[in-house]
Amino acid sequence: MLPAFALDVVLAVLLSFSAMLLGLLGWAAWRGVQLARTHGGTIDAQALQANVGAPPVLFLIMATLVSTGGTALLLYFWRRRATIIELRQSLANVRLARTWFWALGAGISTFLFSAIMSGCGRALGLELEPSNLDVIKAGFAQYPIFLALFAVVLAPMYEELLFRRVMFGRLWHAGWPVLGLVLSSLVFALVHEMPGLNGKPPSSTLFLLFVYAGMGAMFAGVYRATRTLWAPIAAHILNNALALAVLQVYGQTQA
């Protein structure tokens, strides 16, 4: 099952990167056509490079949704589609009160864990702002409803589908739940903070990787405890909702 898990990771990286790259190329081509029209139908490469500019925040959010969300759906249906028996068991467990107690506890615990760890890291002088924080702030300022829907609902759904159902679930059902929890949580962390590409010192990056991996481990744990993916999805939604609320309150007090 380890080769299959490794293939899941490789496919996820290739598919999401390819989709994002195609999106960026499409944006550059569209901007090139716009600039050519404003310059009488022609524009040289140097002027094009200087005037294309960065994609708007809405494009970046949509590109992330399509690339990562699309990858999660594709790998689910291609590699780890639920059987009828699994779907029935999940539906039965959704009806249990204990499932939602697990989800509530995991969501609050994950938020408190990340908040406490962030406080400890800042006390140590580490740079702990998430790499996507600027995009989140800009998106919320321009499109608050859509950004809240994306960050609080859509992102948790496709992340849980990819990292918990596809990756963790593969090793869990092969009889290696602990290894699956560790490896899937590490991949989850690396997707959020890629060393060398996030512009942070190694110490800050390692700390953030530990925090994200801990969050991923909690979501995997509640998935295993409840045996329905809706529980970690709910926990993830609660965590993100609390984090976004705190971010907005903190931002208003700093303004």
C-alpha positions in Angstrom: 0.0 0.0 0.0 2.9 2.4 0.4 3.6 2.5 -3.4 -0.1 3.3 -3.9 0.0 6.0 -1.2 3.1 7.5 -2.9 1.3 7.4 -6.3 -1.6 9.3 -4.7 0.8 12.0 -3.6 2.6 12.2 -6.9 -0.7 12.4 -8.8 -2.1 15.0 -6.5 1.0 17.2 -7.0 1.1 16.8 -10.7 -2.6 17.4 -11.2 -2.9 20.4 -9.0 0.3 22.0 -10.3 -0.7 21.4 -13.9 -4.2 22.9 -13.3 -2.7 25.9 -11.6 -0.1 26.4 -14.4 -2.7 26.2 -17.1 -4.8 28.8 -15.2 -1.8 31.1 -15.0 -1.0 30.7 -18.6 -4.6 31.4 -19.5 -4.5 34.5 -17.4 -1.3 35.7 -19.1 -2.7 35.0 -22.5 -5.9 36.9 -21.7 -4.0 39.9 -20.4 -1.8 39.8 -23.5 -4.8 40.0 -25.7 -6.1 43.0 -23.7 -2.8 44.8 -23.8 -2.5 44.2 -27.5 -5.8 45.8 -28.1 -4.8 48.9 -26.2 -1.5 49.1 -28.1 -3.1 49.0 -31.6 -3.0 45.2 -32.0 0.7 44.5 -31.4 2.9 44.5 -28.3 6.5 43.2 -27.9 7.6 40.6 -25.3 9.3 43.2 -23.0 6.2 45.4 -22.8 4.0 42.3 -22.2 6.2 41.1 -19.4 6.2 44.6 -17.8 2.4 45.1 -18.0 0.8 41.7 -17.4 0.9 42.2 -13.7 -0.2 39.8 -10.9 -3.5 37.9 -11.2 -6.3 39.4 -9.2 -7.1 37.8 -5.8 -10.4 36.3 -7.1 -8.6 34.5 -9.9 -6.1 33.1 -7.3 -8.9 31.8 -5.1 -10.8 30.3 -8.1 -7.6 28.7 -9.4 -6.9 27.1 -6.0 -10.5 25.9 -5.9 -10.3 24.3 -9.3 -6.8 22.9 -9.0 -6.9 21.5 -5.5 -10.6 20.8 -5.4 -10.6 19.2 -8.8 -7.7 17.1 -7.9 -9.4 15.9 -4.8 -12.5 14.9 -6.7 -10.6 13.2 -9.5 -8.5 11.1 -7.1 -11.5 10.2 -5.0 -13.5 8.8 -8.0 -10.4 7.4 -9.7 -8.4 6.0 -6.7 -10.5 5.7 -3.5 -14.2 5.8 -4.4 -16.4 4.7 -1.5 -18.2 1.4 -1.8 -21.9 1.0 -1.1 -21.1 -0.6 2.2 -18.9 2.4 3.2 -21.5 4.9 2.2 -24.2 3.1 4.2 -21.9 2.9 7.3 -21.0 6.6 6.9 -24.7 7.5 6.7 -25.5 5.5 9.8 -22.7 7.1 11.7 -23.8 10.6 10.7 -27.0 9.9 12.6 -25.2 9.2 15.9 -24.9 12.0 18.5 -21.4 10.8 19.4 -20.2 11.6 15.8 -21.0 15.3 16.3 -19.6 15.4 19.8 -16.3 14.1 18.2 -16.6 16.8 15.4 -17.3 19.6 17.9 -14.5 18.5 20.2 -12.0 18.1 17.4 -12.9 21.5 15.8 -12.5 23.4 19.1 -9.4 21.4 20.1 -7.7 22.0 16.7 -8.4 25.7 16.9 -7.1 25.9 20.5 -4.0 23.9 19.5 -3.1 26.1 16.6 -3.8 29.3 18.7 -1.6 28.1 21.6 1.2 27.0 19.4 1.0 30.3 17.4 1.3 32.2 20.7 4.3 30.1 21.8 6.0 30.5 18.4 5.6 34.3 18.5 7.0 34.4 22.0 10.0 32.7 20.5 10.3 35.4 17.8 9.2 33.1 15.0 7.5 34.4 11.8 4.3 32.4 11.8 1.9 34.2 9.4 0.5 31.6 7.0 1.7 31.9 3.4 -1.8 32.5 2.1 -2.7 35.1 4.7 -2.3 38.1 2.3 -4.6 36.4 -0.3 -7.2 35.7 2.5 -7.1 39.3 3.8 -7.4 40.7 0.3 -10.1 38.3 -0.7 -12.2 39.0 2.4 -11.8 42.8 1.8 -13.1 42.5 -1.8 -15.4 39.4 -1.7 -16.2 38.7 2.0 -19.1 36.3 1.3 -17.3 34.3 -1.3 -14.0 34.2 0.7 -15.9 33.0 3.8 -17.7 30.3 1.7 -14.3 29.2 0.2 -12.2 29.2 3.4 -14.9 27.9 5.8 -16.8 25.4 3.7 -15.2 24.5 0.3 -11.6 24.2 1.3 -12.3 21.9 4.3 -14.5 19.7 2.1 -11.9 19.1 -0.6 -9.0 18.9 1.8 -10.7 16.3 3.9 -11.6 14.4 0.7 -8.0 14.4 -0.5 -5.9 14.1 2.7 -8.2 12.0 4.9 -10.3 9.9 2.6 -7.8 9.3 -0.2 -4.4 9.4 1.6 -5.0 8.5 5.2 -7.9 6.2 4.3 -5.7 4.1 2.0 -3.2 3.2 4.7 -5.8 3.0 7.4 -7.8 0.4 5.6 -4.6 -1.5 4.7 -4.0 -2.0 8.5 -1.5 0.9 9.0 -3.6 3.6 10.6 -0.7 5.2 12.6 1.6 5.3 9.5 -1.3 6.7 7.5 -2.0 9.4 10.1 1.7 10.5 10.2 2.3 10.5 6.4 -1.0 12.1 5.4 -0.6 14.8 8.0 2.9 15.5 6.8 1.7 15.9 3.2 -1.1 18.1 4.5 1.4 20.3 6.3 3.7 20.5 3.3 0.9 21.6 1.0 0.2 24.6 3.4 3.9 25.5 4.0 6.4 24.4 1.4 10.0 24.8 2.7 12.0 27.1 0.5 9.0 28.5 -1.3 7.2 30.3 1.6 9.8 33.0 2.2 10.2 32.1 5.8 13.3 31.1 7.9 13.8 27.3 8.4 12.9 27.6 12.1 9.6 29.2 11.4 8.8 26.8 8.5 9.5 23.8 10.7 7.3 25.2 13.5 4.4 25.8 11.0 4.8 22.3 9.6 4.5 20.9 13.1 1.3 22.9 13.7 -0.3 21.9 10.4 0.7 18.3 10.9 -0.9 18.3 14.3 -4.1 19.7 12.9 -4.1 17.1 10.2 -3.5 14.3 12.8 -6.5 15.5 14.8 -8.8 15.5 11.7 -7.5 12.0 10.8 -8.1 10.9 14.4 -11.8 12.0 14.4 -12.3 10.4 11.0 -11.0 7.0 12.3 -13.1 7.4 15.6 -16.4 8.2 13.8 -15.8 6.3 10.5 -17.6 9.0 8.5 -15.8 11.7 6.6 -18.5 14.2 7.5 -17.1 14.4 11.1 -13.6 15.7 10.1 -15.2 18.0 7.5 -17.4 19.5 10.2 -14.4 19.8 12.6 -12.3 21.4 9.9 -15.2 23.9 9.1 -15.5 24.8 12.7 -11.7 25.4 13.0 -11.6 27.6 9.9 -14.7 29.5 11.0 -13.2 30.3 14.4 -9.8 31.2 12.8 -11.4 33.5 10.3 -13.5 35.2 13.0 -10.5 35.8 15.1 -8.6 37.1 12.1 -11.3 39.6 11.3 -11.6 40.8 15.0 -7.9 41.1 15.3 -7.6 42.9 12.0 -10.3 45.5 13.1 -8.6 46.1 16.4 -5.3 46.7 14.5 -6.9 49.1 12.1 
